[in-house]
Amino acid sequence: MGFGKKLKELRIERRLTQEELAEALGCSQAMIARWEANEHQPKEEHIVKAAKFFGVSTDYILGLSDY
């Protein structure tokens, strides 16, 4: 499972809209949609921000670890 799928899974678990998550990560809703659809890969800074926001490791959000 890659970044896009994990990001969507975490966002839905927290009951956030793409717009709410975009605001928290400092990007656009369209960018969140592209990441979730695996149309675009995030920059390192957004991976780190997302991991911190959700309280998970970068390995987890990248799908490299189960925790």
All heavy atoms as TSV, in Angstrom:
chain	resi	resn	atom	element	x	y	z
A	1	MET	N	N	0.858	-1.177	0.000
A	1	MET	CA	C	0.000	0.000	0.000
A	1	MET	C	C	0.897	1.232	0.000
A	1	MET	O	O	1.763	1.369	0.837
A	1	MET	CB	C	-0.891	-0.029	1.245
A	1	MET	CG	C	-1.824	1.135	1.340
A	1	MET	SD	S	-2.870	1.171	2.820
A	1	MET	CE	C	-3.671	-0.388	2.777
A	2	GLY	N	N	0.682	2.122	-0.937
A	2	GLY	CA	C	1.502	3.311	-1.064
A	2	GLY	C	C	0.957	4.522	-0.331
A	2	GLY	O	O	-0.062	4.456	0.367
A	3	PHE	N	N	1.638	5.631	-0.520
A	3	PHE	CA	C	1.299	6.871	0.169
A	3	PHE	C	C	-0.152	7.285	-0.058
A	3	PHE	O	O	-0.860	7.616	0.891
A	3	PHE	CB	C	2.251	7.990	-0.281
A	3	PHE	CG	C	1.934	9.318	0.344
A	3	PHE	CD1	C	2.365	9.614	1.623
A	3	PHE	CD2	C	1.204	10.271	-0.341
A	3	PHE	CE1	C	2.075	10.836	2.208
A	3	PHE	CE2	C	0.911	11.498	0.226
A	3	PHE	CZ	C	1.353	11.782	1.508
A	4	GLY	N	N	-0.590	7.297	-1.306
A	4	GLY	CA	C	-1.935	7.771	-1.614
A	4	GLY	C	C	-3.020	6.991	-0.899
A	4	GLY	O	O	-3.959	7.563	-0.340
A	5	LYS	N	N	-2.881	5.683	-0.903
A	5	LYS	CA	C	-3.880	4.835	-0.262
A	5	LYS	C	C	-3.864	5.014	1.257
A	5	LYS	O	O	-4.913	5.087	1.898
A	5	LYS	CB	C	-3.637	3.375	-0.643
A	5	LYS	CG	C	-4.797	2.472	-0.356
A	5	LYS	CD	C	-4.619	1.138	-1.054
A	5	LYS	CE	C	-5.868	0.298	-0.850
A	5	LYS	NZ	N	-5.797	-0.956	-1.567
A	6	LYS	N	N	-2.665	5.088	1.845
A	6	LYS	CA	C	-2.541	5.300	3.287
A	6	LYS	C	C	-3.099	6.664	3.677
A	6	LYS	O	O	-3.786	6.811	4.679
A	6	LYS	CB	C	-1.082	5.212	3.744
A	6	LYS	CG	C	-0.593	3.817	3.937
A	6	LYS	CD	C	-1.232	3.195	5.155
A	6	LYS	CE	C	-0.586	1.861	5.445
A	6	LYS	NZ	N	-1.272	1.113	6.466
A	7	LEU	N	N	-2.784	7.678	2.884
A	7	LEU	CA	C	-3.261	9.025	3.176
A	7	LEU	C	C	-4.786	9.058	3.194
A	7	LEU	O	O	-5.395	9.599	4.117
A	7	LEU	CB	C	-2.728	10.007	2.135
A	7	LEU	CG	C	-3.047	11.467	2.399
A	7	LEU	CD1	C	-2.241	11.978	3.591
A	7	LEU	CD2	C	-2.743	12.307	1.169
A	8	LYS	N	N	-5.398	8.446	2.191
A	8	LYS	CA	C	-6.855	8.419	2.117
A	8	LYS	C	C	-7.441	7.642	3.295
A	8	LYS	O	O	-8.423	8.070	3.905
A	8	LYS	CB	C	-7.308	7.791	0.799
A	8	LYS	CG	C	-8.802	7.835	0.601
A	8	LYS	CD	C	-9.195	7.351	-0.778
A	8	LYS	CE	C	-10.689	7.493	-0.996
A	8	LYS	NZ	N	-11.060	7.115	-2.372
A	9	GLU	N	N	-6.834	6.514	3.621
A	9	GLU	CA	C	-7.292	5.692	4.742
A	9	GLU	C	C	-7.250	6.495	6.054
A	9	GLU	O	O	-8.220	6.507	6.817
A	9	GLU	CB	C	-6.392	4.463	4.840
A	9	GLU	CG	C	-6.707	3.530	5.969
A	9	GLU	CD	C	-5.702	2.375	5.988
A	9	GLU	OE1	O	-5.865	1.454	5.170
A	9	GLU	OE2	O	-4.773	2.421	6.816
A	10	LEU	N	N	-6.139	7.177	6.304
A	10	LEU	CA	C	-5.996	7.978	7.529
A	10	LEU	C	C	-6.972	9.149	7.530
A	10	LEU	O	O	-7.577	9.467	8.561
A	10	LEU	CB	C	-4.555	8.483	7.658
A	10	LEU	CG	C	-3.513	7.427	7.993
A	10	LEU	CD1	C	-2.106	7.966	7.752
A	10	LEU	CD2	C	-3.662	6.957	9.434
A	11	ARG	N	N	-7.138	9.787	6.379
A	11	ARG	CA	C	-8.056	10.933	6.285
A	11	ARG	C	C	-9.482	10.499	6.584
A	11	ARG	O	O	-10.197	11.155	7.356
A	11	ARG	CB	C	-7.969	11.548	4.879
A	11	ARG	CG	C	-8.925	12.723	4.682
A	11	ARG	CD	C	-8.796	13.323	3.306
A	11	ARG	NE	N	-9.161	12.423	2.222
A	11	ARG	CZ	C	-10.419	12.130	1.875
A	11	ARG	NH1	N	-11.444	12.643	2.541
A	11	ARG	NH2	N	-10.665	11.322	0.856
A	12	ILE	N	N	-9.900	9.385	6.023
A	12	ILE	CA	C	-11.267	8.897	6.233
A	12	ILE	C	C	-11.467	8.457	7.685
A	12	ILE	O	O	-12.513	8.739	8.284
A	12	ILE	CB	C	-11.599	7.776	5.237
A	12	ILE	CG1	C	-11.727	8.390	3.836
A	12	ILE	CG2	C	-12.872	7.039	5.622
A	12	ILE	CD1	C	-11.838	7.382	2.714
A	13	GLU	N	N	-10.459	7.793	8.262
A	13	GLU	CA	C	-10.546	7.384	9.669
A	13	GLU	C	C	-10.765	8.588	10.583
A	13	GLU	O	O	-11.478	8.492	11.580
A	13	GLU	CB	C	-9.255	6.673	10.109
A	13	GLU	CG	C	-9.154	5.251	9.654
A	13	GLU	CD	C	-7.837	4.611	10.064
A	13	GLU	OE1	O	-7.065	5.207	10.865
A	13	GLU	OE2	O	-7.556	3.500	9.576
A	14	ARG	N	N	-10.140	9.712	10.233
A	14	ARG	CA	C	-10.257	10.931	11.048
A	14	ARG	C	C	-11.444	11.794	10.632
A	14	ARG	O	O	-11.646	12.873	11.167
A	14	ARG	CB	C	-8.981	11.754	10.940
A	14	ARG	CG	C	-7.737	11.021	11.359
A	14	ARG	CD	C	-7.598	10.916	12.865
A	14	ARG	NE	N	-6.584	9.972	13.258
A	14	ARG	CZ	C	-5.282	10.221	13.362
A	14	ARG	NH1	N	-4.830	11.422	13.084
A	14	ARG	NH2	N	-4.459	9.277	13.734
A	15	ARG	N	N	-12.185	11.303	9.648
A	15	ARG	CA	C	-13.372	12.016	9.144
A	15	ARG	C	C	-13.053	13.427	8.670
A	15	ARG	O	O	-13.759	14.388	8.988
A	15	ARG	CB	C	-14.473	12.034	10.198
A	15	ARG	CG	C	-14.941	10.638	10.541
A	15	ARG	CD	C	-16.036	10.638	11.537
A	15	ARG	NE	N	-16.384	9.248	11.829
A	15	ARG	CZ	C	-17.353	8.894	12.610
A	15	ARG	NH1	N	-18.084	9.793	13.202
A	15	ARG	NH2	N	-17.605	7.622	12.826
A	16	LEU	N	N	-11.993	13.519	7.903
A	16	LEU	CA	C	-11.573	14.798	7.336
A	16	LEU	C	C	-11.912	14.843	5.857
A	16	LEU	O	O	-11.842	13.818	5.175
A	16	LEU	CB	C	-10.052	14.969	7.470
A	16	LEU	CG	C	-9.480	15.047	8.869
A	16	LEU	CD1	C	-7.961	14.951	8.809
A	16	LEU	CD2	C	-9.903	16.330	9.551
A	17	THR	N	N	-12.238	16.013	5.364
A	17	THR	CA	C	-12.403	16.198	3.922
A	17	THR	C	C	-11.026	16.431	3.317
A	17	THR	O	O	-10.058	16.738	4.030
A	17	THR	CB	C	-13.297	17.413	3.607
A	17	THR	OG1	O	-12.626	18.601	4.054
A	17	THR	CG2	C	-14.664	17.290	4.265
A	18	GLN	N	N	-10.952	16.319	2.020
A	18	GLN	CA	C	-9.694	16.617	1.342
A	18	GLN	C	C	-9.310	18.078	1.580
A	18	GLN	O	O	-8.136	18.396	1.756
A	18	GLN	CB	C	-9.796	16.343	-0.151
A	18	GLN	CG	C	-9.809	14.875	-0.489
A	18	GLN	CD	C	-9.870	14.617	-1.976
A	18	GLN	OE1	O	-10.216	15.491	-2.772
A	18	GLN	NE2	N	-9.540	13.394	-2.374
A	19	GLU	N	N	-10.290	18.957	1.620
A	19	GLU	CA	C	-10.029	20.383	1.854
A	19	GLU	C	C	-9.453	20.616	3.247
A	19	GLU	O	O	-8.513	21.404	3.403
A	19	GLU	CB	C	-11.301	21.204	1.666
A	19	GLU	CG	C	-11.737	21.302	0.224
A	19	GLU	CD	C	-13.043	22.061	0.046
A	19	GLU	OE1	O	-13.697	22.429	1.045
A	19	GLU	OE2	O	-13.416	22.300	-1.114
A	20	GLU	N	N	-9.997	19.949	4.249
A	20	GLU	CA	C	-9.493	20.101	5.612
A	20	GLU	C	C	-8.057	19.598	5.722
A	20	GLU	O	O	-7.214	20.242	6.363
A	20	GLU	CB	C	-10.392	19.368	6.600
A	20	GLU	CG	C	-11.754	19.994	6.759
A	20	GLU	CD	C	-12.748	19.121	7.510
A	20	GLU	OE1	O	-12.634	17.869	7.431
A	20	GLU	OE2	O	-13.644	19.693	8.166
A	21	LEU	N	N	-7.783	18.479	5.103
A	21	LEU	CA	C	-6.427	17.934	5.142
A	21	LEU	C	C	-5.469	18.842	4.380
A	21	LEU	O	O	-4.352	19.092	4.837
A	21	LEU	CB	C	-6.399	16.521	4.560
A	21	LEU	CG	C	-5.041	15.831	4.567
A	21	LEU	CD1	C	-4.443	15.772	5.971
A	21	LEU	CD2	C	-5.152	14.431	3.978
A	22	ALA	N	N	-5.895	19.349	3.250
A	22	ALA	CA	C	-5.061	20.260	2.463
A	22	ALA	C	C	-4.683	21.485	3.283
A	22	ALA	O	O	-3.523	21.920	3.279
A	22	ALA	CB	C	-5.794	20.670	1.188
A	23	GLU	N	N	-5.631	22.033	4.003
A	23	GLU	CA	C	-5.368	23.203	4.841
A	23	GLU	C	C	-4.330	22.865	5.919
A	23	GLU	O	O	-3.404	23.630	6.168
A	23	GLU	CB	C	-6.658	23.692	5.488
A	23	GLU	CG	C	-6.498	24.990	6.243
A	23	GLU	CD	C	-7.807	25.522	6.774
A	23	GLU	OE1	O	-8.837	25.411	6.077
A	23	GLU	OE2	O	-7.800	26.054	7.894
A	24	ALA	N	N	-4.473	21.698	6.522
A	24	ALA	CA	C	-3.548	21.276	7.583
A	24	ALA	C	C	-2.133	21.050	7.040
A	24	ALA	O	O	-1.156	21.298	7.753
A	24	ALA	CB	C	-4.060	20.007	8.248
A	25	LEU	N	N	-2.029	20.589	5.797
A	25	LEU	CA	C	-0.721	20.274	5.223
A	25	LEU	C	C	-0.140	21.420	4.397
A	25	LEU	O	O	0.987	21.324	3.918
A	25	LEU	CB	C	-0.805	19.016	4.359
A	25	LEU	CG	C	-1.239	17.740	5.069
A	25	LEU	CD1	C	-1.197	16.555	4.100
A	25	LEU	CD2	C	-0.373	17.463	6.281
A	26	GLY	N	N	-0.918	22.477	4.210
A	26	GLY	CA	C	-0.428	23.629	3.462
A	26	GLY	C	C	-0.325	23.386	1.965
A	26	GLY	O	O	0.626	23.819	1.320
A	27	CYS	N	N	-1.310	22.702	1.429
A	27	CYS	CA	C	-1.348	22.468	-0.016
A	27	CYS	C	C	-2.793	22.612	-0.489
A	27	CYS	O	O	-3.665	22.963	0.286
A	27	CYS	CB	C	-0.776	21.099	-0.362
A	27	CYS	SG	S	-1.686	19.711	0.336
A	28	SER	N	N	-3.042	22.302	-1.745
A	28	SER	CA	C	-4.396	22.443	-2.290
A	28	SER	C	C	-5.182	21.137	-2.190
A	28	SER	O	O	-4.594	20.057	-2.087
A	28	SER	CB	C	-4.322	22.868	-3.757
A	28	SER	OG	O	-3.805	21.812	-4.541
A	29	GLN	N	N	-6.487	21.265	-2.256
A	29	GLN	CA	C	-7.362	20.084	-2.262
A	29	GLN	C	C	-7.075	19.248	-3.494
A	29	GLN	O	O	-7.087	18.021	-3.451
A	29	GLN	CB	C	-8.828	20.524	-2.217
A	29	GLN	CG	C	-9.831	19.384	-2.267
A	29	GLN	CD	C	-10.166	18.948	-3.688
A	29	GLN	OE1	O	-10.219	19.761	-4.601
A	29	GLN	NE2	N	-10.388	17.666	-3.878
A	30	ALA	N	N	-6.791	19.903	-4.614
A	30	ALA	CA	C	-6.488	19.184	-5.857
A	30	ALA	C	C	-5.238	18.322	-5.693
A	30	ALA	O	O	-5.167	17.207	-6.231
A	30	ALA	CB	C	-6.308	20.164	-7.007
A	31	MET	N	N	-4.264	18.821	-4.934
A	31	MET	CA	C	-3.039	18.046	-4.706
A	31	MET	C	C	-3.341	16.811	-3.869
A	31	MET	O	O	-2.850	15.721	-4.159
A	31	MET	CB	C	-1.977	18.906	-4.028
A	31	MET	CG	C	-0.638	18.215	-3.904
A	31	MET	SD	S	0.082	17.729	-5.493
A	31	MET	CE	C	0.466	19.300	-6.210
A	32	ILE	N	N	-4.182	16.965	-2.843
A	32	ILE	CA	C	-4.575	15.805	-2.030
A	32	ILE	C	C	-5.249	14.766	-2.925
A	32	ILE	O	O	-4.952	13.572	-2.843
A	32	ILE	CB	C	-5.523	16.216	-0.880
A	32	ILE	CG1	C	-4.851	17.203	0.080
A	32	ILE	CG2	C	-6.052	14.984	-0.141
A	32	ILE	CD1	C	-3.731	16.658	0.914
A	33	ALA	N	N	-6.138	15.217	-3.787
A	33	ALA	CA	C	-6.845	14.306	-4.697
A	33	ALA	C	C	-5.860	13.578	-5.608
A	33	ALA	O	O	-5.990	12.369	-5.833
A	33	ALA	CB	C	-7.867	15.081	-5.525
A	34	ARG	N	N	-4.842	14.291	-6.119
A	34	ARG	CA	C	-3.839	13.662	-6.996
A	34	ARG	C	C	-3.010	12.640	-6.238
A	34	ARG	O	O	-2.676	11.584	-6.780
A	34	ARG	CB	C	-2.934	14.728	-7.611
A	34	ARG	CG	C	-3.608	15.475	-8.723
A	34	ARG	CD	C	-2.614	16.385	-9.451
A	34	ARG	NE	N	-3.312	17.619	-9.766
A	34	ARG	CZ	C	-2.964	18.824	-9.346
A	34	ARG	NH1	N	-1.880	19.006	-8.630
A	34	ARG	NH2	N	-3.675	19.868	-9.661
A	35	TRP	N	N	-2.656	12.958	-4.994
A	35	TRP	CA	C	-1.888	12.003	-4.190
A	35	TRP	C	C	-2.703	10.747	-3.933
A	35	TRP	O	O	-2.216	9.643	-4.074
A	35	TRP	CB	C	-1.478	12.613	-2.858
A	35	TRP	CG	C	-0.462	13.708	-2.937
A	35	TRP	CD1	C	0.404	13.959	-3.969
A	35	TRP	CD2	C	-0.214	14.704	-1.958
A	35	TRP	NE1	N	1.180	15.050	-3.678
A	35	TRP	CE2	C	0.819	15.532	-2.445
A	35	TRP	CE3	C	-0.760	15.001	-0.720
A	35	TRP	CZ2	C	1.317	16.604	-1.720
A	35	TRP	CZ3	C	-0.266	16.067	-0.007
A	35	TRP	CH2	C	0.766	16.858	-0.507
A	36	GLU	N	N	-3.971	10.943	-3.530
A	36	GLU	CA	C	-4.826	9.798	-3.214
A	36	GLU	C	C	-5.081	8.917	-4.438
A	36	GLU	O	O	-5.265	7.711	-4.309
A	36	GLU	CB	C	-6.146	10.266	-2.600
A	36	GLU	CG	C	-5.974	10.801	-1.189
A	36	GLU	CD	C	-7.290	11.187	-0.523
A	36	GLU	OE1	O	-8.358	11.088	-1.159
A	36	GLU	OE2	O	-7.244	11.579	0.658
A	37	ALA	N	N	-5.087	9.509	-5.613
A	37	ALA	CA	C	-5.299	8.756	-6.858
A	37	ALA	C	C	-3.978	8.236	-7.430
A	37	ALA	O	O	-3.965	7.642	-8.506
A	37	ALA	CB	C	-6.000	9.643	-7.879
A	38	ASN	N	N	-2.889	8.462	-6.712
A	38	ASN	CA	C	-1.546	8.070	-7.165
A	38	ASN	C	C	-1.181	8.668	-8.522
A	38	ASN	O	O	-0.472	8.053	-9.308
A	38	ASN	CB	C	-1.387	6.545	-7.179
A	38	ASN	CG	C	-1.359	5.988	-5.780
A	38	ASN	OD1	O	-0.639	6.476	-4.911
A	38	ASN	ND2	N	-2.166	4.968	-5.546
A	39	GLU	N	N	-1.668	9.868	-8.772
A	39	GLU	CA	C	-1.336	10.569	-10.009
A	39	GLU	C	C	-0.085	11.422	-9.850
A	39	GLU	O	O	0.505	11.857	-10.838
A	39	GLU	CB	C	-2.501	11.472	-10.439
A	39	GLU	CG	C	-3.740	10.709	-10.829
A	39	GLU	CD	C	-4.915	11.611	-11.102
A	39	GLU	OE1	O	-4.802	12.846	-10.954
A	39	GLU	OE2	O	-5.977	11.070	-11.453
A	40	HIS	N	N	0.293	11.688	-8.607
A	40	HIS	CA	C	1.435	12.547	-8.323
A	40	HIS	C	C	2.034	12.117	-7.000
A	40	HIS	O	O	1.299	11.740	-6.089
A	40	HIS	CB	C	0.957	14.006	-8.243
A	40	HIS	CG	C	2.067	14.997	-8.241
A	40	HIS	ND1	N	2.664	15.421	-7.087
A	40	HIS	CD2	C	2.682	15.655	-9.257
A	40	HIS	CE1	C	3.605	16.304	-7.400
A	40	HIS	NE2	N	3.631	16.463	-8.710
A	41	GLN	N	N	3.342	12.175	-6.879
A	41	GLN	CA	C	4.004	11.819	-5.634
A	41	GLN	C	C	4.318	13.088	-4.845
A	41	GLN	O	O	4.748	14.088	-5.418
A	41	GLN	CB	C	5.293	11.038	-5.918
A	41	GLN	CG	C	5.044	9.675	-6.508
A	41	GLN	CD	C	4.192	8.809	-5.594
A	41	GLN	OE1	O	4.470	8.663	-4.421
A	41	GLN	NE2	N	3.129	8.246	-6.148
A	42	PRO	N	N	4.113	13.052	-3.535
A	42	PRO	CA	C	4.358	14.237	-2.715
A	42	PRO	C	C	5.846	14.502	-2.524
A	42	PRO	O	O	6.670	13.584	-2.620
A	42	PRO	CB	C	3.713	13.872	-1.380
A	42	PRO	CG	C	3.841	12.395	-1.316
A	42	PRO	CD	C	3.646	11.927	-2.738
A	43	LYS	N	N	6.149	15.750	-2.237
A	43	LYS	CA	C	7.520	16.119	-1.878
A	43	LYS	C	C	7.784	15.620	-0.461
A	43	LYS	O	O	6.854	15.394	0.322
A	43	LYS	CB	C	7.698	17.631	-1.930
A	43	LYS	CG	C	7.617	18.200	-3.323
A	43	LYS	CD	C	7.857	19.682	-3.296
A	43	LYS	CE	C	7.783	20.250	-4.708
A	43	LYS	NZ	N	7.990	21.690	-4.718
A	44	GLU	N	N	9.045	15.488	-0.134
A	44	GLU	CA	C	9.443	14.995	1.182
A	44	GLU	C	C	8.805	15.808	2.303
A	44	GLU	O	O	8.342	15.249	3.298
A	44	GLU	CB	C	10.966	15.043	1.303
A	44	GLU	CG	C	11.490	14.496	2.607
A	44	GLU	CD	C	13.001	14.538	2.673
A	44	GLU	OE1	O	13.662	14.436	1.633
A	44	GLU	OE2	O	13.508	14.687	3.797
A	45	GLU	N	N	8.755	17.121	2.151
A	45	GLU	CA	C	8.193	17.969	3.201
A	45	GLU	C	C	6.723	17.633	3.480
A	45	GLU	O	O	6.286	17.672	4.632
A	45	GLU	CB	C	8.336	19.453	2.864
A	45	GLU	CG	C	7.474	19.899	1.685
A	45	GLU	CD	C	7.677	21.344	1.302
A	45	GLU	OE1	O	8.604	21.606	0.519
A	45	GLU	OE2	O	6.914	22.201	1.785
A	46	HIS	N	N	5.970	17.284	2.445
A	46	HIS	CA	C	4.562	16.944	2.644
A	46	HIS	C	C	4.401	15.562	3.269
A	46	HIS	O	O	3.458	15.332	4.030
A	46	HIS	CB	C	3.792	17.057	1.328
A	46	HIS	CG	C	3.598	18.474	0.903
A	46	HIS	ND1	N	4.159	18.976	-0.232
A	46	HIS	CD2	C	2.930	19.494	1.488
A	46	HIS	CE1	C	3.832	20.252	-0.335
A	46	HIS	NE2	N	3.092	20.595	0.704
A	47	ILE	N	N	5.312	14.654	2.966
A	47	ILE	CA	C	5.284	13.335	3.597
A	47	ILE	C	C	5.504	13.490	5.096
A	47	ILE	O	O	4.768	12.926	5.910
A	47	ILE	CB	C	6.347	12.397	2.979
A	47	ILE	CG1	C	6.013	12.106	1.515
A	47	ILE	CG2	C	6.467	11.111	3.789
A	47	ILE	CD1	C	7.131	11.433	0.746
A	48	VAL	N	N	6.496	14.290	5.463
A	48	VAL	CA	C	6.804	14.516	6.875
A	48	VAL	C	C	5.644	15.234	7.573
A	48	VAL	O	O	5.243	14.837	8.670
A	48	VAL	CB	C	8.122	15.307	7.026
A	48	VAL	CG1	C	8.358	15.714	8.466
A	48	VAL	CG2	C	9.294	14.484	6.496
A	49	LYS	N	N	5.089	16.261	6.942
A	49	LYS	CA	C	3.949	16.979	7.531
A	49	LYS	C	C	2.763	16.050	7.746
A	49	LYS	O	O	2.100	16.107	8.782
A	49	LYS	CB	C	3.513	18.145	6.623
A	49	LYS	CG	C	4.319	19.387	6.771
A	49	LYS	CD	C	3.691	20.485	5.917
A	49	LYS	CE	C	4.467	21.763	5.992
A	49	LYS	NZ	N	3.836	22.841	5.209
A	50	ALA	N	N	2.479	15.211	6.763
A	50	ALA	CA	C	1.345	14.287	6.868
A	50	ALA	C	C	1.574	13.288	7.998
A	50	ALA	O	O	0.663	13.012	8.786
A	50	ALA	CB	C	1.117	13.562	5.542
A	51	ALA	N	N	2.777	12.749	8.085
A	51	ALA	CA	C	3.085	11.786	9.143
A	51	ALA	C	C	2.930	12.436	10.521
A	51	ALA	O	O	2.327	11.847	11.424
A	51	ALA	CB	C	4.498	11.243	8.964
A	52	LYS	N	N	3.451	13.636	10.673
A	52	LYS	CA	C	3.325	14.337	11.954
A	52	LYS	C	C	1.866	14.646	12.262
A	52	LYS	O	O	1.417	14.486	13.395
A	52	LYS	CB	C	4.145	15.629	11.943
A	52	LYS	CG	C	5.625	15.386	12.053
A	52	LYS	CD	C	6.389	16.693	12.089
A	52	LYS	CE	C	7.871	16.443	12.214
A	52	LYS	NZ	N	8.639	17.699	12.268
A	53	PHE	N	N	1.131	15.094	11.257
A	53	PHE	CA	C	-0.279	15.435	11.452
A	53	PHE	C	C	-1.082	14.234	11.948
A	53	PHE	O	O	-1.890	14.353	12.864
A	53	PHE	CB	C	-0.879	15.968	10.142
A	53	PHE	CG	C	-2.338	16.302	10.237
A	53	PHE	CD1	C	-2.755	17.480	10.835
A	53	PHE	CD2	C	-3.300	15.439	9.732
A	53	PHE	CE1	C	-4.106	17.783	10.938
A	53	PHE	CE2	C	-4.645	15.734	9.823
A	53	PHE	CZ	C	-5.048	16.920	10.430
A	54	PHE	N	N	-0.833	13.083	11.366
A	54	PHE	CA	C	-1.576	11.878	11.741
A	54	PHE	C	C	-0.939	11.105	12.898
A	54	PHE	O	O	-1.503	10.129	13.372
A	54	PHE	CB	C	-1.752	10.956	10.534
A	54	PHE	CG	C	-2.744	11.466	9.527
A	54	PHE	CD1	C	-2.334	11.865	8.264
A	54	PHE	CD2	C	-4.094	11.550	9.830
A	54	PHE	CE1	C	-3.246	12.330	7.322
A	54	PHE	CE2	C	-5.019	12.017	8.911
A	54	PHE	CZ	C	-4.591	12.414	7.658
A	55	GLY	N	N	0.247	11.528	13.315
A	55	GLY	CA	C	0.909	10.862	14.432
A	55	GLY	C	C	1.422	9.474	14.098
A	55	GLY	O	O	1.359	8.568	14.919
A	56	VAL	N	N	1.907	9.317	12.877
A	56	VAL	CA	C	2.451	8.035	12.417
A	56	VAL	C	C	3.863	8.262	11.881
A	56	VAL	O	O	4.280	9.385	11.653
A	56	VAL	CB	C	1.555	7.387	11.330
A	56	VAL	CG1	C	0.168	7.094	11.869
A	56	VAL	CG2	C	1.481	8.263	10.086
A	57	SER	N	N	4.578	7.177	11.634
A	57	SER	CA	C	5.921	7.300	11.071
A	57	SER	C	C	5.839	7.546	9.566
A	57	SER	O	O	4.830	7.231	8.924
A	57	SER	CB	C	6.730	6.032	11.348
A	57	SER	OG	O	6.229	4.953	10.572
A	58	THR	N	N	6.919	8.086	9.025
A	58	THR	CA	C	6.962	8.270	7.575
A	58	THR	C	C	6.954	6.917	6.872
A	58	THR	O	O	6.361	6.782	5.803
A	58	THR	CB	C	8.189	9.089	7.142
A	58	THR	OG1	O	9.367	8.518	7.698
A	58	THR	CG2	C	8.064	10.536	7.591
A	59	ASP	N	N	7.585	5.911	7.469
A	59	ASP	CA	C	7.549	4.569	6.888
A	59	ASP	C	C	6.114	4.055	6.803
A	59	ASP	O	O	5.722	3.445	5.809
A	59	ASP	CB	C	8.392	3.587	7.693
A	59	ASP	CG	C	9.873	3.693	7.396
A	59	ASP	OD1	O	10.249	4.441	6.467
A	59	ASP	OD2	O	10.658	3.028	8.091
A	60	TYR	N	N	5.327	4.304	7.838
A	60	TYR	CA	C	3.933	3.855	7.833
A	60	TYR	C	C	3.144	4.550	6.729
A	60	TYR	O	O	2.439	3.900	5.961
A	60	TYR	CB	C	3.281	4.114	9.196
A	60	TYR	CG	C	1.835	3.680	9.227
A	60	TYR	CD1	C	1.502	2.347	9.429
A	60	TYR	CD2	C	0.807	4.597	9.029
A	60	TYR	CE1	C	0.174	1.926	9.434
A	60	TYR	CE2	C	-0.521	4.185	9.030
A	60	TYR	CZ	C	-0.825	2.865	9.227
A	60	TYR	OH	O	-2.148	2.443	9.221
A	61	ILE	N	N	3.274	5.862	6.652
A	61	ILE	CA	C	2.458	6.587	5.671
A	61	ILE	C	C	2.907	6.302	4.239
A	61	ILE	O	O	2.120	6.445	3.303
A	61	ILE	CB	C	2.424	8.105	5.979
A	61	ILE	CG1	C	1.150	8.729	5.400
A	61	ILE	CG2	C	3.663	8.817	5.483
A	61	ILE	CD1	C	0.770	10.045	5.989
A	62	LEU	N	N	4.141	5.841	4.082
A	62	LEU	CA	C	4.614	5.445	2.757
A	62	LEU	C	C	4.289	3.997	2.429
A	62	LEU	O	O	4.554	3.526	1.338
A	62	LEU	CB	C	6.132	5.667	2.644
A	62	LEU	CG	C	6.579	7.114	2.581
A	62	LEU	CD1	C	8.085	7.224	2.737
A	62	LEU	CD2	C	6.112	7.775	1.300
A	63	GLY	N	N	3.709	3.290	3.398
A	63	GLY	CA	C	3.341	1.907	3.185
A	63	GLY	C	C	4.503	0.941	3.343
A	63	GLY	O	O	4.432	-0.198	2.882
A	64	LEU	N	N	5.568	1.384	4.004
A	64	LEU	CA	C	6.744	0.537	4.187
A	64	LEU	C	C	6.743	-0.205	5.501
A	64	LEU	O	O	7.579	-1.073	5.722
A	64	LEU	CB	C	8.016	1.413	4.097
A	64	LEU	CG	C	8.179	2.195	2.795
A	64	LEU	CD1	C	9.384	3.122	2.890
A	64	LEU	CD2	C	8.312	1.242	1.620
A	65	SER	N	N	5.811	0.166	6.394
A	65	SER	CA	C	5.739	-0.428	7.719
A	65	SER	C	C	4.279	-0.556	8.127
A	65	SER	O	O	3.436	0.226	7.676
A	65	SER	CB	C	6.487	0.458	8.717
A	65	SER	OG	O	6.238	0.077	10.031
A	66	ASP	N	N	3.985	-1.506	8.984
A	66	ASP	CA	C	2.609	-1.689	9.466
A	66	ASP	C	C	2.302	-0.844	10.695
A	66	ASP	O	O	1.192	-0.913	11.226
A	66	ASP	CB	C	2.357	-3.155	9.778
A	66	ASP	CG	C	2.340	-4.006	8.512
A	66	ASP	OD1	O	2.063	-3.447	7.421
A	66	ASP	OD2	O	2.599	-5.215	8.607
A	67	TYR	N	N	3.263	-0.093	11.176
A	67	TYR	CA	C	3.047	0.758	12.361
A	67	TYR	C	C	3.935	1.972	12.322
A	67	TYR	O	O	4.783	2.131	11.525
A	67	TYR	CB	C	3.276	-0.032	13.651
A	67	TYR	CG	C	4.573	-0.779	13.703
A	67	TYR	CD1	C	5.689	-0.183	14.253
A	67	TYR	CD2	C	4.688	-2.074	13.195
A	67	TYR	CE1	C	6.893	-0.866	14.305
A	67	TYR	CE2	C	5.880	-2.753	13.243
A	67	TYR	CZ	C	6.981	-2.137	13.801
A	67	TYR	OH	O	8.167	-2.808	13.853
